[in-house]
Amino acid sequence: MEMTVFLFILSLFLLFSLTYFHKYHKSVLVELTARNIVEGVTLAREYALNERKKCTVSFTENSMSVIKENGDIVGRKYSFPERIEVKEKSEGFNPVVMQPDGTSRMAGFIILRDTSGGRETRISLHNITGRCFIEK
């Protein structure tokens, strides 16, 4: 009888901890994808500054690519995790065009959404500095 009660209490603790871990995992996916987008835009800015050529960051619903002025991809195409999608993007993120002086052609934002949990993250781009950051 004592063993049954012990196992029941232990299973309750495990259930709550697994639920918490699952929610934490979902929030990490959105944040990780947002960081990867910021790194991609930063890579495009650095390339534009170093090479003195335009560089573009192109987005689809579930991927991102950094593209040189001649059409070659810098690095690799980054695919978003399964449950992460682009909910909304402004004209400045359609696509992001980095000028040779390190500025962006246009300011903008992009909103990522976790389709299973509904969590959203907004990323903004300043056109004067060409810097991209995650809004809290």
HELIX and SHEET records of a PDB file:
HELIX    1   1 GLU A    2  GLU A   51  1                                  50    
HELIX    2   2 GLU A   91  PHE A   93  5                                   3    
SHEET    1   A 4 ILE A  73  SER A  79  0                                        
SHEET    2   A 4 SER A  63  LYS A  68 -1                                        
SHEET    3   A 4 CYS A  55  PHE A  59 -1                                        
SHEET    4   A 4 VAL A  96  MET A  98 -1                                        
SHEET    1   B 4 ILE A  84  LYS A  89  0                                        
SHEET    2   B 4 GLY A 108  ASP A 114 -1                                        
SHEET    3   B 4 GLU A 120  LEU A 125 -1                                        
SHEET    4   B 4 CYS A 132  ILE A 134 -1                                        
END                                                                             
